[in-house]
């Protein structure tokens, strides 16, 4: 079996996010999310805008930003646009300087963008008043980026302070606490 490509990993993460978005009720879109000051719709806007910004800085032409009046439809349009950009030969291999080192567009998609598409599943679902059940692979992504970023994860606009949890907290509760989120919804 061959290892997944960046575009396959992006598509998989986008599909997981799509499933979480598709399950949100209409009222959940304008309800507060665990991200301070953001509604469920704002979380989707963040995902769309941060991905569009990264890709545009490296020459991708994504067309018009989808209208977030219907977040499910907007996410489908957006991820189709991203898929098309990533399929362009050489695009994901483009190098650039970030945080004092050289990286690639593909590496950023695999780490930060991939992480965002996992972690924010919790946020759109919680805005809808429900808990998102992460799978072990999702928790691997969250824990991996939290460990890799160290205290940088606490930077303005990334994650809030870690929350304290009891010694018998389950893995999901610990991972959410590391992101500054409570596993309690509602």
C-alpha positions, 0 to 999 in steps of 0.5 A: 500500500502506498503512502497518501499524498498531500492532496489525499490527506487534504481530501480526507481531512476535508471530508471529515470536516464536511461530515461534521458541518453537514450534521450541524442544525441551522441554529448551530451556525449562529450559536457560540462556539468554544472559540472565544467570540466565534459562532459555528459559522465563524469557525467555518469562515476561519477554515475557509479564509486561512486556507485561501490565504495560504494558497493565494500567497503561493499563487493559487487562484481559487475564484470567489470565496463561497458564501457562508449563508449555507456553510455546508455548501460553502465548504463543498465549493471551497474544498473543490477549489482547494483540491483543484489548486493542489492538483496543479503540478509542483504546487504542494512542493513550493518552498517558503520561509516560515517561523525561521525555517524552510517548509513547503505548501504541502507540509503546511497543509499536512500539519497546520491545515490538517490540524485545523480541519480536525480540531475545529470539528469539535468547535462546530459540533459544540456550537450545535450543542453536541460533543464530537467523538474524535477517533484515535487518528484524530487525537493523534493529530491533535496531540502531535501538533500540540507537542510539536508547537509547544508553547507556540500553541498558546500564541494569540489567535491559536489556542487559549491556555490549557485547562486542568483535568483530573488524572483519570480524564479520558484521552479526548478530554485531555486532548481538548484541555490541551487546546483550551477546550472543555469536553463538557458541551452545553 
